[in-house]
Amino acid sequence: MVSLSTKSVLICDLSGSFTHVAERLAQDFREVFYFSQWATGFSSSKDFLPSIGLPDVERIADPYDVYDQIDLCVFTDVGWGGFQEHLRREGYPVFGSGAAQVLELDRWQLKEALKKANMTIAESRLIIGIDALRKILRQEEDLYVKFSYFRGDMESFHAVDYFHSETWLDDLATRLGPYGKVASFVVEEAIEGDAVEVGVDTHCVHGEIPENPMWGYEIKDAAFVATTDPVPERLLENTKKFAKILKQYDYKGPVSTEVRITPDDEYFLDATLRFPSPPSEIQCALIENFSEIVYEGAYGNLVEPIYAARYGVELILKSEWAVEHPLALKI
């Protein structure tokens, strides 16, 4: 086994949301360099803060300053897929989404890939323009609206009926401005009947996933409960089918699935081709060989996880103040 204590790793965390990954890798690697996007035409000091002060993590201003000194590059989020693929062509081991990021960023392209692989999805339509979206929401109820690429503009929205959706649409139209006329929306019909939403949180290398991945249930923006118990066969097989899609991209990185299971079928909803949040925070605590999985995965080797416990629970703390200001938190 490779001694990670002699190795250096560069973490490119474009959103600044995954400092916990840097902390976890710092337990095993000799050097951990951390970069998150901070520079603009009018840069702000608060955008440079992520990772500053973390033990054994070196905050860097430019990944190009160190990328020729490292043994591994980790991309925690989608984005910079072209740079990831460039590094791989240059011979650098990369653990990240690469070109496959399009399957998370482009909702409709994901649907097309799933259909081509004969996987079950919810009835969906591609809608162009917010006016066309408004027309549909006036006429139909219990729909789910999803947006491609620009997650900062909107998260997935459950349109119960037009009475409850109108003010949301008005606000979205204002935020999108002229882009709203050409924006692409995916509208999904609700999955009827008795169903439960669940997901697998693991890693994929060359189209293969571990035989015993972590899986669990999320309460949106509130909590996540993970388990290392054997994955139900239907859920495991569903994830393996999706992994075969990733094989087309020579994928080597983290992957999470969102699946809605009924008594008769498994509906693949969304793919997360980055460290999920939640529950990557749980993964960092629960997986004893986390660093080895990342390192070997980047070199094309699939490593089975070794777990420290049977369950993991993550609670999410929310603060409007923390969106724009430092927040003092005493635990």
Backbone torsions as a table, in degrees:
resi	resn	phi	psi	omega
1	MET	NA	139.8	-179.2
2	VAL	-68.1	138.3	176.5
3	SER	-84.9	106.8	-178.1
4	LEU	-70.5	-17.2	-178.8
5	SER	-68.1	-7.7	176.6
6	THR	-106.1	3.0	-171.8
7	LYS	-107.4	154.9	177.1
8	SER	-116.1	144.5	-178.9
9	VAL	-133.3	139.8	173.6
10	LEU	-107.3	124.9	177.9
11	ILE	-106.5	119.4	175.1
12	CYS	-103.7	105.8	-175.6
13	ASP	-117.5	88.4	-168.9
14	LEU	-63.0	-30.4	-176.8
15	SER	-91.1	-14.1	-176.0
16	GLY	73.8	20.2	-174.2
17	SER	-100.5	-4.3	-169.5
18	PHE	-124.2	41.6	176.5
19	THR	-63.8	-23.6	178.6
20	HIS	-64.6	-29.3	176.3
21	VAL	-67.3	-40.9	177.2
22	ALA	-62.1	-43.5	178.7
23	GLU	-60.4	-42.5	-178.0
24	ARG	-67.8	-44.2	-179.4
25	LEU	-67.3	-29.5	179.4
26	ALA	-64.4	-18.0	177.6
27	GLN	-69.6	-21.7	-172.2
28	ASP	-122.1	-29.0	-176.5
29	PHE	-89.3	154.2	178.3
30	ARG	-67.6	-45.5	-179.7
31	GLU	-132.6	137.9	174.3
32	VAL	-126.4	113.3	174.8
33	PHE	-98.0	136.5	-176.3
34	TYR	-124.7	130.8	176.8
35	PHE	-130.4	133.4	166.4
36	SER	-131.9	152.6	-174.5
37	GLN	-66.7	125.2	-177.2
38	TRP	-135.0	-26.9	-171.5
39	ALA	-83.2	130.2	170.5
40	THR	-137.1	-175.8	174.7
41	GLY	-64.8	-24.8	178.4
42	PHE	-132.6	73.4	-173.7
43	SER	-65.5	151.3	179.7
44	SER	-122.1	140.4	-177.9
45	SER	-62.4	-32.0	-177.4
46	LYS	-63.6	-26.6	179.5
47	ASP	-76.3	-12.2	178.4
48	PHE	-95.6	-4.3	-173.9
49	LEU	-71.2	-35.9	-174.9
50	PRO	-51.2	128.9	177.5
51	SER	85.6	-14.8	179.7
52	ILE	-63.6	128.4	-179.7
53	GLY	96.0	-8.0	179.0
54	LEU	-76.1	134.1	-180.0
55	PRO	-60.7	135.0	173.1
56	ASP	63.9	19.7	175.8
57	VAL	-121.3	124.9	-179.3
58	GLU	-101.9	116.7	177.7
59	ARG	-76.0	128.3	179.3
60	ILE	-119.8	155.5	-178.0
61	ALA	-91.5	-24.1	-173.9
62	ASP	-146.8	120.5	-178.9
63	PRO	-62.4	-25.5	-179.8
64	TYR	-68.1	-15.9	178.9
65	ASP	-71.3	-23.2	-172.7
66	VAL	-129.7	-7.9	-169.1
67	TYR	-66.0	-17.5	176.5
68	ASP	-89.7	5.8	179.6
69	GLN	-111.6	2.6	-167.1
70	ILE	-107.4	160.9	175.9
71	ASP	-102.8	-9.3	-175.2
72	LEU	-160.8	141.7	173.5
73	CYS	-123.9	128.0	-177.9
74	VAL	-117.1	125.2	174.5
75	PHE	-106.6	114.2	-172.9
76	THR	-81.3	-21.2	-173.9
77	ASP	-127.8	167.6	169.5
78	VAL	-71.3	155.9	-175.1
79	GLY	119.9	151.4	-178.6
80	TRP	58.2	33.2	179.3
81	GLY	-59.1	-38.3	178.4
82	GLY	-64.1	-39.3	177.5
83	PHE	-65.5	-39.8	177.8
84	GLN	-60.2	-45.8	-179.4
85	GLU	-67.0	-34.8	176.4
86	HIS	-61.7	-45.6	179.1
87	LEU	-60.6	-40.8	178.7
88	ARG	-63.7	-41.2	177.8
89	ARG	-63.6	-30.3	178.9
90	GLU	-82.0	-1.2	175.9
91	GLY	96.3	7.3	179.4
92	TYR	-86.2	132.7	174.8
93	PRO	-72.6	127.4	-176.5
94	VAL	-127.3	130.3	172.3
95	PHE	-107.1	104.4	-176.5
96	GLY	177.4	179.2	-171.2
97	SER	-74.2	-31.0	-177.4
98	GLY	55.4	-142.4	-177.3
99	ALA	-65.3	-21.9	-179.1
100	ALA	-69.1	-7.9	178.8
101	GLN	-56.2	-23.6	-179.1
102	VAL	-60.7	-27.0	-179.0
103	LEU	-72.3	-20.2	171.3
104	GLU	-92.6	-39.5	-173.5
105	LEU	-74.7	-37.9	-177.5
106	ASP	-103.5	101.2	-174.6
107	ARG	-60.6	-39.5	-176.5
108	TRP	-73.1	-36.8	178.1
109	GLN	-64.5	-35.0	174.1
110	LEU	-61.5	-45.4	179.2
111	LYS	-57.6	-44.1	-178.9
112	GLU	-64.0	-40.0	179.2
113	ALA	-66.3	-39.7	179.5
114	LEU	-65.9	-42.3	178.6
115	LYS	-63.3	-40.7	179.7
116	LYS	-63.1	-30.8	179.0
117	ALA	-88.4	8.5	179.4
118	ASN	60.7	35.4	175.3
119	MET	-97.3	147.2	-175.9
120	THR	-80.4	132.8	176.3
121	ILE	-131.6	163.7	175.2
122	ALA	-70.0	150.6	175.6
123	GLU	-57.6	125.6	-171.3
124	SER	-136.5	153.2	175.7
125	ARG	-133.8	145.1	173.6
126	LEU	-95.1	120.8	-176.2
127	ILE	-116.4	130.5	-179.9
128	ILE	-106.9	119.9	175.3
129	GLY	94.8	140.9	-176.1
130	ILE	-71.4	-25.7	176.8
131	ASP	-66.3	-41.5	177.1
132	ALA	-66.4	-36.8	177.1
133	LEU	-64.5	-43.5	179.8
134	ARG	-60.3	-40.9	-179.5
135	LYS	-60.6	-43.1	-180.0
136	ILE	-65.9	-42.7	-177.8
137	LEU	-70.4	-21.8	172.4
138	ARG	-69.7	-34.7	-171.2
139	GLN	-93.2	-26.1	-172.4
140	GLU	-128.4	157.6	-178.8
141	GLU	-123.3	165.3	175.6
142	ASP	56.6	58.5	178.0
143	LEU	-119.2	156.3	176.6
144	TYR	-114.6	126.4	-176.4
145	VAL	-107.6	128.2	179.9
146	LYS	-127.0	154.4	-171.5
147	PHE	-128.5	141.4	-179.2
148	SER	-96.4	146.5	170.2
149	TYR	70.8	-48.6	-169.4
150	PHE	-103.2	73.4	-176.6
151	ARG	-64.1	-26.1	178.5
152	GLY	-68.0	-19.2	178.8
153	ASP	-82.3	-37.5	178.4
154	MET	-164.2	146.0	169.4
155	GLU	-94.2	171.7	177.6
156	SER	-56.5	140.0	-173.6
157	PHE	-127.1	132.5	176.4
158	HIS	-93.1	108.7	179.5
159	ALA	-88.9	92.3	-177.5
160	VAL	-65.1	-50.1	174.8
161	ASP	-160.2	173.4	-173.9
162	TYR	-69.3	-32.2	179.1
163	PHE	-56.4	-41.5	-178.7
164	HIS	-86.5	-11.7	-176.0
165	SER	-101.7	-18.5	-170.6
166	GLU	-60.1	-48.3	-177.9
167	THR	-67.6	-33.6	175.2
168	TRP	-62.9	-44.0	177.7
169	LEU	-62.5	-42.5	179.4
170	ASP	-60.2	-44.0	179.9
171	ASP	-66.3	-42.1	179.8
172	LEU	-63.0	-41.8	179.0
173	ALA	-60.2	-39.7	178.7
174	THR	-66.5	-43.6	-178.0
175	ARG	-68.4	-38.3	-179.2
176	LEU	-77.1	-28.2	179.9
177	GLY	59.2	-138.3	-178.1
178	PRO	-60.6	-27.7	-179.4
179	TYR	-63.7	-24.8	-179.2
180	GLY	-58.6	-24.1	-179.3
181	LYS	-71.5	-25.1	-177.2
182	VAL	-118.9	2.1	-177.2
183	ALA	-63.7	144.6	179.7
184	SER	-101.7	129.1	177.3
185	PHE	-121.6	143.1	171.0
186	VAL	-105.8	123.6	-179.8
187	VAL	-109.4	119.9	-178.9
188	GLU	-108.3	141.0	173.0
189	GLU	-81.2	149.3	179.2
190	ALA	-65.0	146.3	176.2
191	ILE	-87.5	115.3	-173.0
192	GLU	-77.9	158.8	172.6
193	GLY	88.5	-173.5	-178.4
194	ASP	-71.1	117.3	-176.9
195	ALA	-148.1	153.7	176.7
196	VAL	-132.7	139.2	179.1
197	GLU	-99.1	129.8	-174.8
198	VAL	-148.9	165.9	-179.9
199	GLY	-152.8	159.8	175.0
200	VAL	-107.1	136.3	-179.8
201	ASP	-123.6	109.2	-169.7
202	THR	-155.0	-153.7	176.4
203	HIS	-137.6	158.2	-176.2
204	CYS	-134.6	135.3	178.9
205	VAL	-134.9	118.6	178.1
206	HIS	53.2	38.3	176.3
207	GLY	83.9	7.4	179.8
208	GLU	-118.1	145.5	174.7
209	ILE	-122.5	160.9	177.6
210	PRO	-59.8	155.7	177.4
211	GLU	-74.6	-21.9	-178.8
212	ASN	-130.2	68.9	-179.9
213	PRO	-77.6	162.5	174.1
214	MET	-75.7	147.3	177.8
215	TRP	-149.0	166.3	-178.7
216	GLY	176.7	-167.8	-174.1
217	TYR	-125.4	140.1	179.6
218	GLU	-117.3	137.2	164.1
219	ILE	-101.7	112.4	-169.8
220	LYS	-50.5	126.4	176.5
221	ASP	60.6	21.5	-178.9
222	ALA	-133.7	-51.2	-174.2
223	ALA	-164.4	163.5	173.6
224	PHE	-140.8	136.5	175.7
225	VAL	-118.9	120.2	-178.0
226	ALA	-113.0	152.9	175.6
227	THR	-138.8	152.4	175.2
228	THR	-106.5	10.1	172.2
229	ASP	-60.3	157.6	178.3
230	PRO	-53.4	136.5	-178.8
231	VAL	-71.1	134.6	174.4
232	PRO	-51.8	138.2	-171.0
233	GLU	-55.2	-42.8	-178.1
234	ARG	-63.2	-40.0	-179.9
235	LEU	-69.7	-40.5	179.3
236	LEU	-64.0	-44.6	-179.9
237	GLU	-65.7	-36.1	177.5
238	ASN	-62.4	-42.9	179.7
239	THR	-67.3	-37.5	178.4
240	LYS	-65.2	-34.7	176.6
241	LYS	-63.5	-42.2	179.2
242	PHE	-67.1	-35.3	178.6
243	ALA	-60.9	-32.0	177.8
244	LYS	-66.4	-32.3	174.2
245	ILE	-64.7	-42.6	-179.1
246	LEU	-65.1	-25.7	179.3
247	LYS	-60.1	-30.8	178.8
248	GLN	-62.5	-21.7	179.7
249	TYR	-101.8	7.4	-174.7
250	ASP	50.5	50.5	-170.7
251	TYR	-70.3	137.5	174.7
252	LYS	-143.2	93.1	-177.0
253	GLY	180.0	-174.4	179.2
254	PRO	-75.7	153.8	177.6
255	VAL	-151.7	138.4	173.4
256	SER	-132.5	146.6	-179.7
257	THR	-119.9	152.0	170.6
258	GLU	-120.6	117.3	-174.0
259	VAL	-130.3	137.3	175.0
260	ARG	-109.1	118.2	-173.2
261	ILE	-107.3	128.4	174.2
262	THR	-110.3	173.2	177.4
263	PRO	-58.2	-23.4	-172.8
264	ASP	-110.0	-17.2	-172.1
265	ASP	-158.6	171.8	177.5
266	GLU	-123.0	116.2	-178.4
267	TYR	-99.1	114.8	179.0
268	PHE	-79.5	121.0	-175.5
269	LEU	-95.8	-60.1	-174.3
270	ASP	-146.7	157.5	176.5
271	ALA	-120.0	138.1	173.7
272	THR	-112.3	110.5	-176.3
273	LEU	-107.1	58.0	-179.6
274	ARG	-163.4	-179.5	171.3
275	PHE	-70.1	123.0	-177.4
276	PRO	-74.2	150.8	176.5
277	SER	-142.9	104.2	-8.8
278	PRO	-70.5	167.7	7.9
279	PRO	-120.8	36.9	178.7
280	SER	-61.7	-25.4	175.7
281	GLU	-62.5	-39.1	175.9
282	ILE	-67.5	-42.6	-179.1
283	GLN	-57.6	-41.2	-179.5
284	CYS	-62.0	-32.1	-178.9
285	ALA	-89.1	-30.6	-170.0
286	LEU	-90.8	-28.7	-174.5
287	ILE	-97.3	111.8	-175.4
288	GLU	-67.0	-34.5	-179.1
289	ASN	-104.6	36.8	-178.1
290	PHE	-55.2	-47.2	-177.0
291	SER	-64.3	-39.1	178.6
292	GLU	-65.2	-40.0	178.3
293	ILE	-59.0	-45.5	-178.6
294	VAL	-66.4	-48.3	-177.2
295	TYR	-63.1	-53.1	-177.4
296	GLU	-66.6	-35.1	178.0
297	GLY	-60.2	-41.3	178.9
298	ALA	-63.7	-28.4	178.5
299	TYR	-90.2	5.3	174.6
300	GLY	91.4	16.8	-178.4
301	ASN	-115.0	124.9	179.2
302	LEU	-83.7	125.5	-179.6
303	VAL	-115.5	131.8	176.5
304	GLU	-72.7	137.7	179.5
305	PRO	-71.9	147.1	172.1
306	ILE	-113.0	121.7	-171.3
307	TYR	-101.0	146.8	179.4
308	ALA	-90.8	-16.0	-176.7
309	ALA	-156.9	169.4	-178.6
310	ARG	-85.0	-30.6	-177.8
311	TYR	-132.8	156.0	171.4
312	GLY	-142.3	139.3	-178.6
313	VAL	-127.8	133.1	178.5
314	GLU	-122.4	127.0	175.4
315	LEU	-106.8	137.3	-175.9
316	ILE	-102.7	125.0	176.1
317	LEU	-98.2	134.3	-176.8
318	LYS	-122.0	143.1	178.5
319	SER	-151.9	121.7	174.7
320	GLU	-64.0	-34.3	-179.5
321	TRP	-61.7	-39.2	-174.5
322	ALA	-70.2	-13.6	179.2
323	VAL	-62.3	-38.6	-176.0
324	GLU	-121.1	-4.9	-174.2
325	HIS	-134.3	154.9	170.3
326	PRO	-63.3	142.5	-178.7
327	LEU	-123.0	123.9	174.2
328	ALA	-79.5	122.2	-176.2
329	LEU	-128.3	117.0	-179.8
330	LYS	-105.9	123.3	-179.0
331	ILE	-113.2	NA	NA
